[in-house]
Amino acid sequence: MDTLQNIHKRLLFIARLFSYIGAVLIMAMMVLIVFDVVLRYFLNRPMLGAHEVVEYLLLMTFFLFLTDCWNVGSHVKMEIVYEKAVRLRPLFNAIIGITGALLFAGLAWKVGEEMVYAIQANQVSSELLLPIWPFKLVAIACLLLFIVQLAVSIVIPPGGHKKQGAPALEQHD
């Protein structure tokens, strides 16, 4: 059990680190959008590719926040059923962990296939001609982290570390 606790602590740390990267990307998107609006409306010179960059950054933020949202218990679930069925929570956690891990493993597999194709076909974005595969690589890394976290959550449910303080970059409230 100590090994699993250590793995869980490391996963919490990595997930929190990913969420901080996602927060920085949100700030970058905000600055980029404001800059583009200023250029467009005041100087009549819109930025080429700003919309495309924001699209890719937004997609990356989704994946970067995925595991940390799970860890702090902020994903959507049937609270009415989950909170009232105290005795069934371990069963619910096992079902959610197993089915979630399988679902996201399938998604990771598909994104992996698309990444291989993107590399082989030299796929690039439409405006700025950015290679697409690095964005898919970020998605795969985040999905793999989430799959492992879901598997661990079968034994250590999400949000369970709040009482002890999260061994991440900062304490959860």
C-alpha positions as CSV (number, residue, x, y, z in Angstrom):
1,M,0.0,0.0,0.0
2,D,2.9,2.4,0.6
3,T,4.1,1.9,-3.0
4,L,0.6,2.8,-4.2
5,Q,0.5,5.9,-1.9
6,N,3.9,7.0,-3.3
7,I,2.7,6.5,-6.9
8,H,-0.5,8.4,-6.0
9,K,1.6,11.3,-4.5
10,R,3.7,11.5,-7.6
11,L,0.6,11.4,-9.8
12,L,-0.9,14.3,-7.8
13,F,2.3,16.3,-8.2
14,I,2.5,15.7,-12.0
15,A,-1.2,16.5,-12.4
16,R,-0.9,19.7,-10.5
17,L,2.2,20.7,-12.6
18,F,0.2,20.0,-15.8
19,S,-2.7,22.2,-14.5
20,Y,-0.2,25.0,-13.8
21,I,1.0,24.7,-17.4
22,G,-2.6,24.8,-18.5
23,A,-3.2,28.0,-16.4
24,V,-0.2,29.6,-18.1
25,L,-1.6,28.6,-21.5
26,I,-5.0,30.2,-20.6
27,M,-3.1,33.4,-19.7
28,A,-1.3,33.2,-23.0
29,M,-4.6,32.8,-24.9
30,M,-6.0,35.8,-23.1
31,V,-3.0,38.0,-24.0
32,L,-3.1,36.7,-27.6
33,I,-6.8,37.4,-28.0
34,V,-6.6,40.9,-26.5
35,F,-3.6,41.7,-28.7
36,D,-5.4,40.4,-31.7
37,V,-8.5,42.5,-30.9
38,V,-6.4,45.6,-30.4
39,L,-4.6,45.1,-33.7
40,R,-7.8,44.3,-35.5
41,Y,-10.1,47.1,-34.2
42,F,-7.6,50.0,-33.6
43,L,-5.0,49.4,-36.3
44,N,-7.0,47.4,-38.8
45,R,-4.2,44.8,-38.8
46,P,-5.4,41.4,-37.4
47,M,-2.8,38.8,-36.4
48,L,-2.4,36.0,-38.9
49,G,-3.1,32.7,-37.2
50,A,-4.1,34.0,-33.8
51,H,-7.4,32.1,-34.0
52,E,-5.6,28.9,-34.9
53,V,-3.1,29.2,-32.0
54,V,-5.9,29.9,-29.6
55,E,-7.7,26.7,-30.8
56,Y,-4.7,24.5,-30.3
57,L,-3.9,26.1,-26.9
58,L,-7.5,25.6,-25.8
59,L,-7.4,21.9,-26.8
60,M,-4.1,21.5,-24.8
61,T,-5.6,23.1,-21.7
62,F,-8.4,20.7,-21.7
63,F,-6.1,17.7,-21.6
64,L,-3.7,19.4,-19.1
65,F,-6.4,20.0,-16.6
66,L,-8.1,16.6,-17.0
67,T,-6.3,14.7,-14.2
68,D,-6.1,17.5,-11.7
69,C,-9.8,18.1,-12.0
70,W,-10.3,14.4,-11.2
71,N,-8.0,14.5,-8.3
72,V,-9.8,17.4,-6.6
73,G,-13.2,15.9,-7.2
74,S,-14.4,18.6,-9.6
75,H,-15.5,16.3,-12.4
76,V,-19.3,15.9,-12.9
77,K,-20.8,12.9,-11.1
78,M,-24.2,11.9,-9.7
79,E,-23.7,13.6,-6.3
80,I,-27.2,12.6,-5.2
81,V,-26.5,9.0,-5.6
82,Y,-22.8,9.1,-4.7
83,E,-23.2,11.0,-1.5
84,K,-26.1,9.0,-0.2
85,A,-24.8,5.6,-1.0
86,V,-21.9,5.6,1.4
87,R,-21.5,1.8,1.5
88,L,-21.5,1.5,-2.3
89,R,-18.8,4.2,-2.8
90,P,-15.9,1.7,-3.1
91,L,-17.9,-0.2,-5.7
92,F,-18.7,3.0,-7.5
93,N,-15.1,4.1,-7.4
94,A,-14.0,0.7,-8.9
95,I,-16.6,0.9,-11.6
96,I,-15.7,4.5,-12.5
97,G,-12.0,3.7,-12.4
98,I,-12.2,0.7,-14.6
99,T,-14.6,2.0,-17.1
100,G,-12.9,5.4,-17.2
101,A,-9.5,3.9,-17.7
102,L,-10.8,1.7,-20.5
103,L,-12.6,4.6,-22.2
104,F,-9.6,6.9,-22.0
105,A,-7.2,4.1,-23.1
106,G,-9.3,3.8,-26.2
107,L,-9.1,7.5,-26.7
108,A,-5.3,7.5,-26.1
109,W,-4.9,4.7,-28.6
110,K,-6.9,6.6,-31.3
111,V,-5.0,9.8,-30.7
112,G,-1.8,7.8,-30.9
113,E,-2.8,6.4,-34.3
114,E,-3.6,9.9,-35.5
115,M,-0.3,11.2,-34.2
116,V,1.6,8.5,-36.1
117,Y,-0.3,9.4,-39.2
118,A,0.3,13.1,-38.7
119,I,4.0,12.5,-38.4
120,Q,4.1,10.2,-41.5
121,A,1.9,12.6,-43.6
122,N,3.7,15.7,-42.4
123,Q,0.3,17.2,-41.3
124,V,0.4,20.9,-40.5
125,S,-2.1,23.4,-39.4
126,S,-4.0,25.4,-42.0
127,E,-2.8,29.0,-41.4
128,L,0.6,28.9,-39.7
129,L,1.6,25.5,-41.1
130,L,2.5,24.3,-37.5
131,P,3.2,20.5,-37.2
132,I,0.1,18.9,-35.6
133,W,1.8,15.9,-33.9
134,P,3.2,17.8,-30.9
135,F,-0.3,18.8,-29.8
136,K,-1.4,15.1,-30.1
137,L,1.7,14.1,-28.1
138,V,0.6,16.4,-25.3
139,A,-2.9,14.9,-25.4
140,I,-1.5,11.4,-25.2
141,A,0.8,12.2,-22.3
142,C,-2.1,13.7,-20.4
143,L,-4.4,10.8,-21.3
144,L,-1.8,8.3,-20.1
145,L,-1.5,10.2,-16.8
146,F,-5.3,10.2,-16.4
147,I,-5.5,6.5,-17.1
148,V,-3.0,5.6,-14.4
149,Q,-4.8,8.0,-12.0
150,L,-8.1,6.4,-12.8
151,A,-6.6,2.9,-12.1
152,V,-5.2,4.2,-8.8
153,S,-8.5,5.8,-7.9
154,I,-10.0,2.3,-7.6
155,V,-8.1,2.0,-4.3
156,I,-7.5,5.7,-3.4
157,P,-10.7,7.7,-4.4
158,P,-10.3,11.2,-5.9
159,G,-10.5,14.0,-3.5
160,G,-9.5,11.7,-0.6
161,H,-6.2,13.5,-0.2
162,K,-7.9,16.8,0.8
163,K,-7.9,15.8,4.5
164,Q,-4.1,15.1,4.6
165,G,-3.1,18.0,2.4
166,A,-2.1,17.3,-1.2
167,P,1.6,16.5,-1.8
168,A,1.4,18.6,-4.9
169,L,2.9,22.0,-5.6
170,E,0.6,23.6,-3.2
171,Q,-2.0,22.6,-0.6
172,H,-5.7,22.2,-1.6
173,D,-8.2,24.1,0.5
